[in-house]
Every structure is written in C-alpha cells, then in structure tokens.
Amino acid sequence: MTGGLRRHGVLGGLYLTQGIAYGFAGYVLLPNLAAAGVSLEIQAGVLATGSLPWIFKGLWAPILDRLRGQTALDPRRVAMVAQLLVGASLVILAASGDVVAHTKWLVWAWFVHNAMLAIQDATADTLAIDMLPASERGVGNGVMLGSRMLASEVLAPRLLGVGVVVASLQAALWLEAAIISALAFVPLLAPWDPQARSEQLRAPLLDRLRAAFAPRGVRVACVIAALVFFADVVTSTTSVNLLIQHLAWQPVEIGARLGPPALMFGLGGYALATVLADRIGHARTAAAGSLLLGLTWVSFGLLERAWHDPITIIALVAVQSMATALLYVGVHAALMDQADPRARATQFVIFMGLLNLPRAYGPAAAPGLLAALGYAGLFIAAGGYQLLIAAALPWMRRAEPSTS
C-alpha cells in the first residue's frame, strides 16, 4: 500500500465511523423513538445531552498540542481507544434491553457515546494535519468528508435500518457496535513520528497559540471562516417552508424527490474536489464552489415562475449539493494549510468553531430576511452574498501546493 493511499484510507475510515454514528442517530434512533411514542421532550433531551459532550473536543485539543515529543500521546492509539469506547457505549445500550423503556439510561449512554465521538473527531483532524502534506490535503479532505456523507446517508440508514426492520432496534445497536469496534483499529495503520517538530514545541501552549494567530493572513482566514456558510444556513432554514407552505409539497415528497440527487451530486462533488483541490489550490477550489453556489441561488431566485415545476427544485438541489461539496473540501483544506504545527489541534478546533458559528446566528436572521425580501429576493440576496465570499476566499491561501 502506497503512503498516500494508506493515509487517505486511515482518514476515510475515521470519518466513516463518524458518518455511521450520525446516520444512526438521525435515520434510525430518533425515528424509532418517535414511532414508539416517546415524547418530544425526551427526544429533545437525548439530542441536547448528545450535543453537550462536544465541548470535550475543545478541551481535548490542547492536550494533544501540549503532549508531544517524549511525553506525546500517540493520536492513533487515542483515536482507537475513543472509538472502542464508542462501540462499548453501544454495547451497553444494546445489552440494556428495551431502549425505549429505559430512556434515562439512553440519555446517559448517549452522553458517553458523543463524548467519545468528540474526542475521536478532534484526534482525526489532528492526525489529518500531521499526516497530510499540503499537496494531499484536497484529496484527503475529499475522502474524509465524502466517506462521512456515504456512511451517514447510505450505509447507516440502509444497513442499520434493515437491522431494525428484520430484527429490532437492539439488533441495529449490536450491528453498529460491531462495525465501529472493527473500524477502531484502522488508525493504527497511520504513520506517525512522535519526535516530529518536537523542537518547536518547547514554549508554553498559550505562547504558541499567540504566535499561531499572529499572522494577518490567519486572522483574515478566521473572519472568512465565520462568514462563509451564513447564506447556506439561511437558505436551509427557509427551504422546508418554501417547499411545504409556499409550493404545497407533501413532507414525504421532499425525501423521495430530493434525497437521491442530493446524495449523488454531493458525492460527485466530493469526488471532483479530490481531483481539483490539490491541482488548482485549496482556496481556489473553495472559491469555485462558492461562485457556483452563488450563481445557482441567483438563477433560482430569478426563475420564480418555474418553481412549481419539481424539475427546477431538483436541479437546484443537485447543483447546490455539488457546489457545497467543493466549498467544504476547499475551505477545510485551506484552514489546514493555515494551521501552525506548534498548536495545530487547538487552532483547528477554533477554526471549526468559527466555521460552525453561522449555525448559531443564521437561523435567527432567516425569518426577518424572508419577511423583508420574500423567497425569491432571499435567494438572490444569498447568491450575491456568496459571490462576495467567493471573491474573498482566495485570501485564505497560504503555502498551497504547486500547480505546475
């Protein structure tokens, strides 16, 4: 196995695990709780409890940065142990009997489950920064994000969902535990040098973080990261209302009509990104995705009279899925380029926090924008905003691979 294939296989396996876990929660666990008559309050409690441990990602990253050289934690073994504990939490749930009848136990097990996933996620990103040279970060991020989408949208709902249909929710839990536990040993295949860059890491972590965020280009990248997905969050927030309230679609039609093209073109976008990103540059790939996304939204807004034809909506979702995949891969790879080796885990966690910031303020802005602009005006404005982001994204470029 070549070095590049080995690196990409390990990272793809780590993100495959995350996708299986996400897909199980969204497509198997919560629907089965709802079908069993579990109250919305308890379902919300499960979701909230599962979200809380992701603060561990922010707490864990400084430990990975602090302990290097002779005192280093081997991130491969950390990822393996965290993933085995994810599997163990599923085994405990499966062995507890009727999950629906033991919701309090479910809440606590789900907390542990997500805490271990958060640690695995932080460690996977750190391994990616350590292992991937700049010339492979486009391919690496395409493989990682594509693997997660494949697992969450295809493997989990079909493989684990079939387990529920054929047997029970407990059977699906046992199956997921077996898959995730088997994948736990994949990180051990990753190359890792405990002495790498140890001479750079003698200063206190806080000093290294100050140095990491000192360059003007890094601060510009932080601002762009906090803004890049704002329009995507706003349009996503209003899209369901557009389809059901404005265009009179039935809820079942959304998944049936839009699920297949979203999946196919999303995976196609990730595949395209693996080919393009390291050739044309990571920031340029992100800019290309943002440009395509902006033009798509503007065109959709101008074609309001054609919205009642389902083909128009399907075309929007297809192109949007491909453009978003290009944008995600390009932005993730560009932010990895910005990560300082002396504080890479902590700095990248901060980058990801900024990237997800629009999820906090975007939904609150959507109703006011919709009331002021209407659906067509909202998409045109979102497209214009995304075109401005496309113009700004090349400023995220730093030490990108040669395109010669």
TAGIDA-V617332 format. One record per helix or strand. SS is the DSSP state (helix for helix, strand for strand). FROM is the first residue (numbers start at 0). LEN is the number of residues. Records with the same first field share a line. If there is no record, write none. Layout:
SS->FROM-LEN ; FROM-LEN
//
This chain:
helix->2-33 ; 39-13 ; 54-12 ; 68-3 ; 74-21 ; 102-29 ; 133-33 ; 168-15 ; 185-4 ; 197-4 ; 204-10 ; 215-12 ; 229-17 ; 250-30 ; 281-21 ; 303-3 ; 309-29 ; 340-16 ; 357-39
//
